[in-house]
Amino acid sequence: MFTRLATVSDLDAMTWVLIGASPLDPIYPYRFPDRHLYPDEFTTLCRQKCREYLATSTVVVCEMEEDDQEDVAYADALLDLAARNRANTRRRRAAPPPGGRRTKVVAFSAWDTPIPRLQPVGEPLPHGQTSSPQTIGHKTRMQAFRTQCATSKQQFFDQPYKSRGVGHMFLKILLCHPAYQRRGAGSALTRWGIDQAAKHRLDTTVFASPMGLELYKKLGFEEVGRFRVQVDGDDEYLEIPALVLEWKDERGLAEKSGCEVGSLDVQSLGTRERGILRIGTSSGMFHGEMGSQVRRVVSTLS
């Protein structure tokens, strides 16, 4: 397993990861409850979103070794994605790492930083931001999600750090294909960002999903607040935690955090169970733990 900066040639693989991981992350069933009815449209949306990440953020991919059975399924998936997008259908394969084993992209992360974004030497990346299609999805939920995330990012991260005259390393998204979860890809991608932040003496920040919350806490992140995404009159909602990992010097001393513990549209933080993200409806609350319980929680939003 290894990580590297992404290139345009990773677009099909990133799309495959996003489509595969989306059912397990509540933000996708919440915004796109009809995605299973329009698979081609959802594939196009995911591909454009991945292209947007490549164009605007520092994207890192994680590769793992292939085996024969997984290789066939992976090749078929990428060929199908290429055919749907009228792309060159010849499969792109990564160069073998030392030892000669073939690898494939199984996870990726996108980072927004106050420093110039990183990109591979000699490798082109797309420029500009593409528009996501609006043919599917719950429009009011999508707008509420965008608005609330932007507002909460300003409250929990951007404004506090700006007031101190510093920036922060923001993990915009981290996804791993379900077939390769719990093999270390998430940790490797998160540690990549933490290491980059440490080089510039920056804190690392993230809005966590149920899949990532326990991982981030194990890596030392601390929850600084939560916010809710809910449309007026809609029973379903998301409650999303904000986390910070403070940069520490060689003596283990941290600068004063740019964030104050608080919340947005929800009660202030008290004692919370480790590794738990609450997602529910106005008629009830569901406590979803990591692992198999995530599927149960997500099913309530489908």
C-alpha positions as CSV (number, residue, x, y, z in Angstrom):
1,M,0.0,0.0,0.0
2,F,1.2,3.5,-0.8
3,T,-0.1,7.0,-1.3
4,R,0.7,9.5,-4.0
5,L,-0.6,12.7,-5.6
6,A,-3.5,12.1,-8.0
7,T,-3.5,12.9,-11.7
8,V,-6.2,13.1,-14.4
9,S,-5.6,9.5,-15.2
10,D,-7.0,8.6,-11.8
11,L,-10.4,10.1,-12.7
12,D,-12.2,6.8,-13.5
13,A,-10.8,5.1,-10.4
14,M,-11.8,8.0,-8.2
15,T,-15.3,7.9,-9.6
16,W,-15.4,4.1,-8.9
17,V,-14.4,4.8,-5.3
18,L,-17.0,7.5,-4.9
19,I,-19.9,5.5,-6.3
20,G,-18.9,2.5,-4.2
21,A,-18.5,4.4,-0.9
22,S,-21.5,6.7,-1.3
23,P,-24.2,4.4,0.2
24,L,-22.2,4.2,3.4
25,D,-21.9,7.9,3.9
26,P,-25.2,9.5,5.0
27,I,-24.7,12.7,3.2
28,Y,-25.2,10.9,-0.2
29,P,-28.5,9.1,0.6
30,Y,-29.7,12.3,2.3
31,R,-29.0,14.5,-0.8
32,F,-29.6,11.9,-3.5
33,P,-32.4,9.5,-2.3
34,D,-33.2,8.8,-6.0
35,R,-29.6,7.9,-7.1
36,H,-30.4,4.2,-7.5
37,L,-33.2,5.1,-10.0
38,Y,-30.8,7.1,-12.2
39,P,-27.4,5.3,-12.1
40,D,-26.1,7.0,-15.3
41,E,-26.9,10.4,-14.0
42,F,-25.4,9.7,-10.6
43,T,-22.3,8.3,-12.3
44,T,-21.9,11.5,-14.3
45,L,-22.4,13.6,-11.2
46,C,-19.8,11.6,-9.3
47,R,-17.3,11.9,-12.2
48,Q,-17.8,15.7,-12.4
49,K,-17.3,16.0,-8.6
50,C,-14.1,14.1,-8.8
51,R,-12.9,16.3,-11.7
52,E,-13.7,19.3,-9.5
53,Y,-11.6,17.9,-6.7
54,L,-8.7,17.5,-9.1
55,A,-9.1,21.0,-10.4
56,T,-9.4,22.8,-7.1
57,S,-7.9,20.8,-4.3
58,T,-4.8,18.7,-3.5
59,V,-5.9,15.2,-4.1
60,V,-4.1,12.1,-2.8
61,V,-4.9,8.5,-3.8
62,C,-4.1,5.3,-2.0
63,E,-3.1,2.2,-4.0
64,M,-3.2,-1.4,-2.9
65,E,-2.0,-4.6,-4.5
66,E,-4.5,-6.4,-6.8
67,D,-5.5,-10.0,-6.8
68,D,-6.9,-11.9,-9.8
69,Q,-10.5,-11.9,-8.7
70,E,-10.6,-8.3,-7.6
71,D,-8.7,-7.3,-10.7
72,V,-11.4,-8.6,-13.0
73,A,-14.2,-6.8,-11.1
74,Y,-12.1,-3.6,-11.0
75,A,-11.3,-3.7,-14.7
76,D,-15.0,-4.3,-15.6
77,A,-16.0,-1.3,-13.4
78,L,-13.5,1.1,-15.0
79,L,-14.4,-0.1,-18.5
80,D,-18.1,0.5,-17.7
81,L,-17.3,4.0,-16.4
82,A,-15.2,4.8,-19.4
83,A,-18.0,3.6,-21.8
84,R,-20.6,5.6,-20.0
85,N,-18.5,8.8,-20.4
86,R,-17.5,7.9,-24.0
87,A,-13.8,7.8,-22.9
88,N,-11.0,5.7,-24.2
89,T,-12.0,2.2,-23.0
90,R,-8.4,0.9,-22.7
91,R,-7.9,0.3,-19.1
92,R,-5.2,2.4,-17.4
93,R,-3.0,0.5,-15.0
94,A,-0.5,1.8,-12.5
95,A,3.1,0.9,-12.9
96,P,4.1,-2.0,-10.7
97,P,5.7,-0.9,-7.4
98,P,9.0,-2.5,-6.2
99,G,8.4,-6.2,-6.2
100,G,6.4,-6.3,-9.4
101,R,2.9,-6.5,-8.0
102,R,0.1,-4.6,-9.8
103,T,-1.7,-2.0,-7.7
104,K,-4.9,0.0,-8.1
105,V,-6.5,3.1,-6.6
106,V,-8.9,2.1,-3.8
107,A,-9.3,5.4,-1.8
108,F,-8.7,9.1,-2.2
109,S,-8.7,12.3,-0.2
110,A,-9.0,16.0,-1.1
111,W,-7.4,18.7,0.9
112,D,-7.8,22.5,0.9
113,T,-4.8,24.3,2.3
114,P,-3.6,27.9,2.7
115,I,-0.4,27.0,0.8
116,P,-0.3,26.4,-3.0
117,R,-2.0,23.1,-3.8
118,L,0.3,20.2,-4.5
119,Q,0.3,18.4,-7.8
120,P,2.5,15.8,-9.5
121,V,5.6,17.0,-11.4
122,G,5.0,17.0,-15.1
123,E,1.4,15.7,-14.8
124,P,-1.5,17.9,-16.0
125,L,-4.5,18.6,-13.8
126,P,-7.9,19.9,-15.0
127,H,-8.4,23.7,-14.7
128,G,-11.5,25.5,-13.6
129,Q,-14.5,24.1,-11.9
130,T,-17.2,22.1,-13.6
131,S,-20.9,22.4,-12.9
132,S,-22.6,19.4,-11.4
133,P,-25.7,18.2,-13.2
134,Q,-29.0,19.0,-11.5
135,T,-31.0,16.2,-13.1
136,I,-31.2,14.1,-9.8
137,G,-31.1,14.7,-6.1
138,H,-33.3,16.5,-3.5
139,K,-32.7,20.1,-4.5
140,T,-33.7,21.8,-1.2
141,R,-31.6,19.3,0.8
142,M,-28.6,19.9,-1.5
143,Q,-28.9,23.6,-1.1
144,A,-29.3,23.3,2.7
145,F,-26.2,21.1,2.8
146,R,-24.1,23.5,0.8
147,T,-25.2,26.5,2.8
148,Q,-24.8,24.9,6.2
149,C,-21.4,23.4,5.5
150,A,-20.1,26.7,4.2
151,T,-21.5,28.6,7.2
152,S,-20.2,26.0,9.7
153,K,-16.7,26.0,8.0
154,Q,-16.5,29.7,8.5
155,Q,-17.7,29.5,12.1
156,F,-15.6,26.5,13.3
157,F,-12.5,26.9,11.2
158,D,-12.0,29.8,8.8
159,Q,-12.8,32.8,11.0
160,P,-11.1,31.6,14.2
161,Y,-7.9,30.8,12.3
162,K,-8.1,34.0,10.3
163,S,-8.4,36.0,13.5
164,R,-5.0,34.5,14.5
165,G,-3.4,35.2,11.2
166,V,-2.9,31.5,10.3
167,G,-4.5,28.9,8.1
168,H,-5.5,25.3,8.5
169,M,-5.3,22.1,6.6
170,F,-8.9,21.1,5.8
171,L,-9.8,17.6,4.8
172,K,-12.6,18.1,2.4
173,I,-13.4,14.5,1.7
174,L,-11.9,11.0,2.3
175,L,-13.5,7.9,0.7
176,C,-12.4,4.3,0.5
177,H,-14.1,1.7,-1.6
178,P,-16.1,-0.7,0.7
179,A,-14.1,-3.8,-0.6
180,Y,-10.9,-2.2,0.8
181,Q,-12.0,-0.6,4.0
182,R,-10.3,-1.4,7.3
183,R,-7.0,-2.1,5.6
184,G,-5.3,1.1,6.6
185,A,-6.1,3.3,3.6
186,G,-8.0,5.9,5.6
187,S,-5.2,6.2,8.2
188,A,-2.6,6.5,5.4
189,L,-4.4,9.3,3.6
190,T,-5.2,11.2,6.9
191,R,-1.6,10.9,8.1
192,W,-0.4,12.3,4.7
193,G,-2.4,15.5,5.4
194,I,-1.3,15.6,9.0
195,D,2.4,15.4,7.9
196,Q,1.9,18.1,5.4
197,A,0.2,20.3,8.0
198,A,3.1,19.7,10.5
199,K,5.6,20.9,7.9
200,H,3.9,24.3,7.8
201,R,2.9,24.3,11.5
202,L,-0.8,24.1,10.7
203,D,-3.7,22.5,12.5
204,T,-5.7,19.8,10.6
205,T,-9.5,20.2,10.4
206,V,-12.3,18.0,9.1
207,F,-16.1,17.5,9.2
208,A,-16.4,13.8,10.0
209,S,-18.7,11.2,8.6
210,P,-19.8,8.1,10.6
211,M,-17.1,6.1,8.8
212,G,-14.4,8.5,9.7
213,L,-15.2,9.8,13.2
214,E,-13.6,6.9,15.1
215,L,-10.5,7.0,12.9
216,Y,-10.0,10.7,13.4
217,K,-10.4,10.5,17.1
218,K,-7.8,7.6,17.2
219,L,-5.4,9.8,15.3
220,G,-5.8,12.6,18.0
221,F,-8.5,14.8,16.6
222,E,-10.8,16.5,19.1
223,E,-14.4,17.4,18.5
224,V,-15.0,21.2,18.7
225,G,-18.6,21.4,17.8
226,R,-21.5,20.1,15.7
227,F,-24.0,21.4,13.2
228,R,-27.3,20.3,11.8
229,V,-28.5,20.2,8.2
230,Q,-32.3,20.2,8.0
231,V,-34.9,21.6,5.7
232,D,-37.9,23.2,7.2
233,G,-40.8,20.7,7.3
234,D,-38.5,17.7,6.6
235,D,-38.2,15.0,9.2
236,E,-34.8,13.8,8.1
237,Y,-31.6,15.6,9.0
238,L,-27.8,15.3,9.4
239,E,-25.8,16.2,12.5
240,I,-22.2,16.6,11.6
241,P,-19.2,16.9,14.0
242,A,-16.3,19.3,13.4
243,L,-12.9,18.1,14.5
244,V,-9.4,19.6,14.9
245,L,-6.0,18.1,15.3
246,E,-3.6,20.8,16.8
247,W,-0.1,21.1,15.5
248,K,2.4,20.4,18.2
249,D,6.1,21.3,18.3
250,E,8.9,18.8,19.1
251,R,8.2,19.3,22.8
252,G,4.6,18.2,22.3
253,L,3.3,21.7,23.0
254,A,0.4,23.0,21.0
255,E,-0.4,26.5,20.0
256,K,-3.7,27.8,21.2
257,S,-6.4,26.2,19.0
258,G,-8.1,28.4,16.4
259,C,-11.5,26.9,17.4
260,E,-13.6,27.3,20.5
261,V,-15.9,24.4,21.5
262,G,-19.4,25.2,20.4
263,S,-22.2,24.3,18.1
264,L,-24.4,25.6,15.3
265,D,-28.2,25.1,15.6
266,V,-27.6,22.3,18.1
267,Q,-26.9,22.2,21.8
268,S,-23.4,22.9,23.1
269,L,-21.2,19.9,23.4
270,G,-21.3,17.9,26.6
271,T,-19.9,14.4,27.2
272,R,-20.2,12.4,24.1
273,E,-19.6,8.7,23.5
274,R,-16.4,8.0,21.6
275,G,-16.9,7.0,18.0
276,I,-20.6,7.8,17.8
277,L,-22.3,10.1,15.3
278,R,-26.0,10.8,15.8
279,I,-28.1,10.9,12.7
280,G,-31.9,10.7,12.8
281,T,-35.3,12.2,12.1
282,S,-37.4,14.6,14.1
283,S,-39.4,11.6,15.3
284,G,-36.4,9.7,16.6
285,M,-32.6,9.5,17.0
286,F,-30.4,6.7,15.8
287,H,-27.0,6.0,17.4
288,G,-24.8,4.5,14.8
289,E,-21.5,2.9,15.7
290,M,-18.7,2.1,13.3
291,G,-18.9,-1.1,11.2
292,S,-22.1,-2.9,10.5
293,Q,-24.2,-0.4,12.5
294,V,-23.4,2.3,9.9
295,R,-25.4,0.4,7.4
296,R,-28.4,0.4,9.7
297,V,-28.2,4.2,10.2
298,V,-27.8,4.9,6.5
299,S,-30.8,2.8,5.7
300,T,-33.0,5.2,7.7
301,L,-32.0,8.0,5.3
302,S,-32.5,6.1,2.1
